[in-house]
Amino acid sequence: MSRQRLCAVTDVPDGEAVRIDAAGLRLAVVHLGEDWYAVGDRCTHQDISLAEGEVDARTLEIECWKHGSCFSLTTGEPSSMPATKATPTYTVTVDGDDVFVEID
């Protein structure tokens, strides 16, 4: 497993998602208060950026803006159609002012 720097903590506004390419992966990085999440930045229904969708802090989901599928930020599992497959999730850590992701 390798640890890759994604961004500075100030690069992702609280309550939002930002697309970041790291280690050959396209990620949607989400900042919710003290918590950080990273999921694959592709809706599994179509190749649409999840980082452009809305983040729901209450349900810990991110919604694909194109067709409305919602994905868990913790498991990657979709909770609504038309997506039926999970998107990958990654462990995120914060060290000082830097945000890192663990990649297999």
Secondary structure by P-SEA (a helix, b strand, c coil): cbbbbccccccccccbbbbbbccccccbbbbcccbbbbcccccccccccccccccccccccccccccbbbbbcccccccccccccccbbbbbbbcccbbbbbcc
